């Protein structure tokens, strides 16, 4: 497989994975957690394949660079908080209040990731099209030492974001009330004790909820197209001003 085809396949897999991760009731909680386990290595490979851009984002101050850094921070926070509230792979003992604090971080980071990914796709869509058109025949053959160094840097950065997530959890106030649905009605109540354990309705995928994936995909496409159009408009205005 050529480098360009591998990158396209990797990006498509990450996009599909993100859409499925955002539809927990469709996949079921066990499926959601296993998808997360698969998603993280793919994300690390993505960062390594785009290492020059990732490394440059730390030094420069462009909007695209800041967006990439924000995406890394949000995805790492979502991963760390997801591990913290795991009920299947790494179950932990929490009070309902502590669990809801971590869940708030997880949901906030996940929603932020979804929005930033859409903008990220829109701003970089021209690169995807160029890669498809060129069909570069280079194969990925990075030196082992370089790959190890990049992985170590990614792990260190992720550890720092993880530590910040734990600090944020300690600083957040306890969740005294949460919104729950009982008999089809939304009710504000104290966090129930069984919220920290795997409930029956969370165990199996509900394929009837496939429709939950479609609106998110539509929103992602709209945001990506809007970002791409805004980028073209700003670039056109800049070129006109230079003339």
SULKA-V845960 format. One record per helix or strand of 3 or more residues. SS is the DSSP state (@ for helix, = for strand). FROM is the first residue (numbers start at 1). LEN is the number of residues. Records with the same first field share a line. If there is no record, write none. Layout:
SS: FROM-LEN  FROM-LEN
//
This chain:
@: 3-19  24-26  51-9  63-22  96-39  144-28  193-4  200-4  207-36
=: 178-5  185-5
//
